[in-house]
Amino acid sequence: MERFPLGTFHPSHLRYLLSQAYSTFDKNTLPVRRLRKNQYLIETFHGPTASFKDLSLQL
């Protein structure tokens, strides 16, 4: 995101905000489970509200 105009945000402040926003996630935020050969499932419900929207709404 540092390539985009950040206005008053300094890149180090942005990194801090992002690390704080996503700190409540499980360390394996998007675990991939193999179901069968060439078939995988990404679990998107490991956020604080157990919803797939947590990943984008956390910040």
Secondary structure as GFF3:
##gff-version 3
##sequence-region A 1 59
A	DSSP	alpha_helix	11	21	.	.	.	ID=ss1
A	DSSP	beta_strand	32	36	.	.	.	ID=ss2
A	DSSP	beta_strand	39	42	.	.	.	ID=ss3
A	DSSP	alpha_helix	54	57	.	.	.	ID=ss4
###
